[in-house]
Amino acid sequence: MRSFQWRIAISFIILLVASMLVLGVYLTNSLRNSQLDNLRFHLQQEAKIIAEGCIPFLRGQAYSPDDFAKALAKEIDSRITIIAPDGTVLGDSFEDPSKMENHATRPEVKDALAYGVGESTRYSTTLKQHMMYMAVPIYEEGKLLGVARVALPVADVESSVNRVARTIVLASLVIAVLAAIASWLISRAVTGPVRQLTEAVRKIGAGELGHRINISTRDEIGQLARAFNDMSSALKATMDGVSTERNKLASVLANMADGVIMTNTERRVVLANVTAGRLCGFKEIDSINKHLIEIVHDHEVDEVVKKCLETEKEHTIQFESSLTKRFLRAIAVPLHSQGRLNGALVLLQDLTELRNLQTMRRELVGNISHELRTPLASIKAMVETLQGGAIEDREAAQVFLLRIDREVDHLTRMVVELTELSRIEAGQAELRIEPVDLNALSEEVIAELAPLAEWQGIAVSKKLSPDLPLILADKDRIRQAITNLVHNAIKFNKPKGKVTVSTSYDSNVVLLSVSDTGIGIPREDLPHIFERFYKADKARSGGGTGLGLAIAKHTIQAHGGEIWAESEEGKGSVFTFRLPRK
């Protein structure tokens, strides 16, 4: 029951019913004990009378003890049993004594012989009901002749007790009904103001801050109403201020480029922004009240916060997130309030792009230096040779000049490709979009590189889809990408090897693959082959700038496509790219 008046009614009902039950249990037990005491006294008196009356029968002066028991039982309506001192049943009012077992172990018989009176209440297998047994010894001039036992069922006692219990239950139900009616009438006078207060509280809980109630009484309810109205006004003013500050804080945290995590002194998260979740790989909603290590999964952050809380000083650390693989800087600052340490504030700064740029710059400088060192050294050596007198030998001078020219062409091609790659990566390369037929481009490239393939003994074939749809792309740049792939397939092939150019499509993309039966690419080199200046060891002998695949990759990506390679060392490679149909 949610009603206030019914809570009062139930309280009264429970109190009265509990009182009646306690009283009923007490009265029932008292009545049962009184009835059992009366039955016990009655049986004891009967047993003593029977013990006196059966002495002549035990001495054989009259009928047998069994005849005495059966005759007397008809008069007193009780079960009578005459038992010898050794437990042998001499007479019983309901059974043939000769068929009854020895009664020496019966508790009432043992107590009668030991204490002068024996009593026991138990279930009788003969009469199929609970019986109370009372036994007394039979003496004549100090000599034990036997034991007289009388028994009566206790069903009458239980029946009387049950009648009293039913009366008590009925009275409890009547009192409960009367209590419910009385409590409903009493609580009805006070539930009206309480309902108003409840409705007002519900509206405030729903967001209607500042809601007021009108209660004109001057009693405790009226005082409560006035206090409620004051509280409502103060709460509205406070919540308006809190909401304004919270919105400001939420706006600042949501738009921060750095991650923010606030913990208490136990290193449990009390606040986290979206950026922190993105950098460390967790949802900020699910992070509240969790231990810091549970959401960031990096012991470096947990350790720096632990040191910050222990020393109450700022600590900084750089680490790589185990979940997002981003390189981060964590700055832990202690938080104090009224001179006490309340927790720590962790500021997460993403240094991934900066580190990648630094790494790329170092690698680029190193790669360019490596690629330039050999041709420049070769040119320098040949110039010094010519200066040393070889220029007088026209045949040797001609050879050196041809080699110098070739090296200069190589350097020029490298500079052009580097410039082109840089423009593509920076998004500055202008794409001249037009309908392009990949089949036609593939045939042009195959025809262009046919002399090179024939010179190296490589067979180039094509498997072009006859109904390949057109795509929108920069024709010259896609041709250059295909040329780079086919040129590499020819250059790094085996003698009498094969190169196959194939096209296919589905509902979303058009695919072009270049497969060869060449030397293949080692597994450890495969993830790096699209990096600029990267050359697998077996490919270095073939020359080249190491920029062709990088240019092809960035060209395909500039068109919204994807390129990848599959290879098995010694069995050849397959380079594939796909471009969107739309």
N, C-alpha and C positions, 0 to 999 in steps of 0.2 A: 504494500500500500504506500503510495506516495503522498496521499492527503494527510495534512497535519492532524485533522480531527480524527482520522482513523488511526493514526499512530497513538493518540491519547487513548482511544477506545481499546486498541489492542493491548496497550500497557496495562489498563485496568483489568481487561479480561485475563491477561496472563497472570497478573497478581492474584486476582480472585480465584481463578482456576487452580493456580499453583497452591494457594492456601487450602482450597477444598481438597485437592489431591493429597497434600500433606496430612490434613485432618482425616481424610478418608483412609489413608494408609494406616494412620495411627489407630483410628477406631476399628478398622478391619483386623489389624494385628491384635488389638486388645480383646476384641470379641472372640477371635480364633483362640487366643491363649486362654480366655475365660472358659470357653466351651470345652477346650481340651482339658483344662484343669478339672472341670465338673465331671467330664467323662472319665478321666483318670481316677478321681475320688470314688465315683460310682463303681467302676470296675474293681478297685481295690477292696471296697466293702463287700462286693459280691464274691470276690475271690476268697476273702477271709471266711465268709459264711459257708461257702462250698467246702473250704478246707476243713472246717469243723464238722460239716454234715457228712463228709465222705469217709470219716475215720472208721465207722462200723463196716463199711463196704470193703475197706482195705484189709480189715482183720478177718473178712469172710463170714461175718455174722449175719449178713443179709444178702441182697442182690449183688451182682458184680459191679465194679466201678464203672464199667461201660454202660450198664443199664441205668445206673444212677445219673450219669452225665446226660444220657439221651432223655430221660424222664424230666430232669430238672430244667434242661434247655428249653423245653416246650413252655415252661412256666415263666422264665425270665427273658426269653427271646435273645439269648446270647450263646456264643459258641463256648462250650466247656470242654476242657481237656484235663484228664488225670494222668500224671506222669510219675513213674517210679524213680527212686533216687538215682538209678543208673541211666536214666533217659528213656527207658522203655515206656511207650504209650500204653496205659492200662485201660483208658476209656476216652472216647471223644464223641461229642454230640452230633457230628456230621460225617465221620468216617469210621471205617472198620479199623480198630486199633492194630490188628494183626498185619494190616497192609501199610501202616504208617512207619516212616523211618524213625530212627532214634532221635530224641529231642534234647539230648544232653548238651548239644552245641548251640541251641537257641539262646540268643542274648538274654531274653527275659528269664529263662530257666536258670542260666548261669548266675545272673544277678540275684535272683530269689534265693538260691542256695548260699550265695556269698554275703548278701546284705539284708536278707529277710524280705525284700520286695524287689521284683523285677519288671521292667516295662520296656516295650519295643513297639514302634509303629512302622509297618512295612507292607509291601504288596503280598497278598496271599494268592499263591498259585492255585489253591484249592477252591477258594471262593471268588477268585478273579476280581478282587478289589482291595483297597488299602484298609488295613485293620489295625486297631490298637490292642496290643496284648498286655495283660497284667497277670503276674504269677506270684504266688506266696507259698512258702514251704508248709508241709503238713507234719506237725509234731504231735506225739502222744507220750506224755511223761518224759519229755526230753529226747525221745527217740524219733528220728526222721523216717516218716513213712512214705513221703513222696512230695509232689508239687502239684498244686491246683492252679490251673490257668484259665482265665476268662478273656474273651475277645469280642469286640464290637466294631462294626465298620465306622470309619470317620467321615463317610459321605454326608451324613446329616449335618455334621459340623461345617463342612465345606459348603453345603447348600445354604446354610444360614448366613455364613460369611459372604457368599456371592450375592445374596439378596441385599445385604447392607451395602456392598460395593456398587451394585446397580443403582441403588437409591442415591448414593453419593454422586455418581456420574450424572444422573438425571438432574440432581440439584445443581451441579457445576454448569451444565448446559443452560439451565434456566437463568442462573446468575450471570453467565457470560452474555446472554441475550439482553438482559436488563442492563448490564454494565455498558454494552455497546450503545444502547439507546441513550443512556444517561450521558456517556462521554461524548456522543455525537451532538447532543443538545448543548453541552457545556462548551465544547470546542468551536461550535458554530459561531459563537459571539466574538471569537478572537481570530478566526481564520480569514475574515475579510481583509483587515490591514496586512496580514501576513501574505495573502495572495497579491496584494498591490506591491509589497516589497519584492516578492519573488518575481513578478512580471517586470518590475523596474530593473532588478539585477540581471534578468535575462536579456533585456534590451541593451544594457550596458555591455554585457558579455558579447552581444551581437555587433557592437561597435557604436551604438547610440550614446556616446559619452555626453554627460551633462544632463541626462534625463532626471526629472524631478517627480516626486509624488506628493499628493495632497492628503494629509491626515490631520484632522483638527483636534484630536484628543490630546490630553495633557498627561496621560499615563505613560507607562514604560514604552508602549508601542509608538506613541506620539513622539517621545524623545528619540527613539530609534529612527523614526522617519526623518526628523530634522537633522540628525547626525548623518543620515544617508544622503540627504540633499547636499549638505556641506561637502561630504566626501565626493559626491558626483561632480560637483563644480571644480574642486581641487584636482580630481583625477583627470578631468578633461584638459585643464590647463597644463598639467604635468605631461600628459600623453602627447599633447600637441607639440610641446617643446622636445620631448624625446623623439617623436616621429620626425621632426625637422632635422634634428642632429643625426638620427639614424639614416635618413635619406642622404644626407650629405656624406656620411661615412661610407654608405653602400655605394654611392656614385663614385667616390674616390677610389675605393677598393676595386670596384668592377672595371674601372678604366685604367688602372695602374698597369704598366708594362712589366713590373716586377711582381713576384709572388710574395704574399704576406701570410704568415702563420703565427697565431698567438697561442701560447700554452700557459698552463698554470704551473705551480711549483712542482707538481708531480709529472710534468711533461705530457699532460693530456691536452689535446687541442680544444680551444674554446672559440677560435675564429680562424677562418681560412678563406681566401678569395679565389676566384675562378682561375686566375693566372697560376697560382700555386698548384692547384689541381692539375692544370695542363702540363706544367713543368715536371711534376713528380708522378703523374699518372694516377690520380685519385679524384673522386667526386667530392667537392667541398661540402655538399649536404650530408654525405655519409661519414665525414671525418670528425664531426663534433663529438667530444668526450672520449675519443679514442686516443690511445697512446701514440706519441709521435712516430715511433718506429713502425707501428702498424700501418700507417698510411704512406710514409715516404720510402720504407723498405731499404734505407741506406743508413748504416751505423754511423757514418761520418756526421750526418746532421744531428742524430741523437746525441753523439758525443760532444759536439760543439755546444748544444743547448745545455747539456749536463754541466760542462765546464762553466758556462755563463751563469747558471744558477748557483753553482758552488762558489765561484769567485766574485759574483755580482759585478762582472766586468764584460765589456764587449769582446767577442771572439769571432774570427772569420776563418772560413775554410772553403776550398774549391774541390769539387768532386764531380763524378759522372753518375747521373741517375741510373740505377739498375733497371728501371722500368721503361723510361722514355729515351735512354741513351743520350741525354743532353748534358752538356758540360755546364755546371752551375757554380755560382758563388753564393755561399750561405753566410749571412751576417746575423749573429745572435746578440740581442741587446737586452739587458735586464729591465724589468718593469717594476717600479716602486709606487706605492700609494701610502701616504701618511707615514713615511719612513720605513715601511715594511715591504719585503720582496713579495710580489704577487705572481710573478711568472716571467716569461721571456717572449720577446718579439723576434721572429725570424724573417729576414728579408732575403728573398731568393732572386738572384740576377742571372739571366740567361746569357752565358758567354759562348754558346755553341757557334754562332755565326762568326764571332770575332776569332775564335780559335780556328775555325775552318778557313777563314780568309788568311790568317797567318800561315796555316799549314799549306794552303794552296799557293801562297806567295813564295814560301820557301821552296816548295816542290817545283814551281814554275821556273824560278831563278836557277835552281839546280839542274832542271831538265834542259833549259835553254843553254846553260853553260856547257852541259855535257854534249848537246847536239852541235853547238858552234865550235867546240874545242877541236874536234877532229878535222873538219874541213879547213878551219883557219890555220891549224898547224901544218896541214898538207900544203896549203897555198904558200905559207911562210917558207916551208922547206924548199918548194920548187922555185920560188923567187930567189932565195939565197943561192940555189944551185945555178940558176941562170946568171946571177950576178957574179958567181964564182968562175965564169968562163964557159958554161954550157951554152950560152947564147951564141957562141961562135960556131957551134955544131948545129947547123940548120935543121937536121933531122931530129936531133934530141930536143932542140928548142921548140920545134913544132909539137912534139908529143907533150912537153911540159905545158905549153900554152893551151892545148886542147884539154888537158886535165884541169888546169886552172879555170878555164871557161866552164867545164862541167861542175866543178865545185861551187863557182859563183852562181850558176843556175840553181844548184841545190839550195844554196843559202837564200837566193831570191824566192824560190818556191816555198821555203820554210817561213820566210817573213810574210809572204802573201797569205799562206794558210793560217798563220798565227793571227794576222789582222782579221781575216774572215771569221775565224773561230771566236775571237774576242767580240766582234760585232754581233754574232749570233747569240753568244752567251749573255751579252748586255741587252739583248732585245732591240738593237739598233739596226739590224739587217732588215731591209724592207722586202717583204714578200709580195711578189707580183702574182696574185692568185688568178688562175684561169683553169678551165677544164683540161684535165691531163689524162692521157691513156697510158697506163703503166706498161701494157703490152708493147706499144710502139716505142716507149722509152727503152724498154729492155732490149728490143731488137736493135735499136740504134747503138746502145752500149756494146752489145755483142759484136756488131759489125765493126765498131771503132777499135775494139781490143782483139779482133781476130788475128792481125799480124803478130801481136805479142804472144797469143796462145799458140799459133802455128810455130813460131820460132822456138818456143819452149816445149813443143810436142804435147800440148794439152788440148783435149777435145771438149768443146763447149756446146752444150745442147740446151734446149728450151722446152718447157712444159707450160704453155701459157693458156689460161682459161679463155675459150673463144668468145664468151659473152661477158667479159669482165667490164663492170660499169666504170664510167669516168669518175674522177675525183677532182675536187677543187684544191689546187696546190700551186707552188712556184715550180714551174717546169724545169728550169735550169738547175735549181738547187736539188730537186729530187733526182735529176739525171746524174748530178755529181755524186750523190749518195750511192746510187746504184753502181756508178763507175768505180767508186772506192771499194765496194764489196766485191765486185767481179774481178777487179785488178788484184786485190789481195788473194782471192781464190786461185787465180792463175799463178801469181808470183810464188806462193807458198805451197804449191802442189808438188806431187811426185812426178817423175818422168812418165809420160804416157798416161797421165792422170785425166780425170774427168771433172768438168764443172757443169752444173745444171742450174738454170734460172727458171723458176716456176712462179705462177701467180694463181691466186684463188680469192674467194670472197664469201661473205655471208650477209645477213641482213643489216649489219652495222658497220663492218670494216672490210677493207681490201688488203690482202696480204701479198708480199713478195718475198721469196726465199732464194738464197744463193747457197748451194751445197757443193762441196768439193771432196775429193778423195786424197787430200793432202796430208801433211805431217801432223795435223791436229794441234790442239792447244792443251798444255798441261792443266790439270784440274785447279791447281793453286793459282794459275794465271788468269783463268776464265773470268772471275769477277772484276778484273782490272783492265781488260783489253780495250774498253771504251774510254779509258783515261788518256789524256794527251801525253805524248812522248812515251807511253808505255809500250814496251816491246818484249814479247816472250823471248827467251834465250835462243830458241831455234830460228826465230824470225830475224834476228839482228844481222845475220849474214846477208839478208836480202836487201839491205839499204832501206830507204824511205825516211820520212820525217817523223813517223809515229803519230801523226795528227789526222790521218784519213778517217779512222773509225770514230774519233772524237767529233769531227765535223759531221759525219753521217748521223751520229747520235743526236747532236744538238739540232741538226736540220729536221730530223723526224719529230723530235719533241716540240720544235717550233710550230709544226703543223698539227699538233695535238695527238701525235701517234706514239708508238713505242717500238723499240728495237731490242733484240736480244740474240744471244748466241748459244748454240749447243755443240759440244765437241767431245771427241774421244781421241786421246793421243794415239797417233799412228794410224787412225782410221778416217780422218777427215773432220770437217766442221760444217755446220749449217747456220747461216746468218739470216734472220728473219725480221722484217719490220711490217707493221700494220698501220694503216691510216684510216681515219673515219670517212665513211662514204658521204657524210653531210658536213 
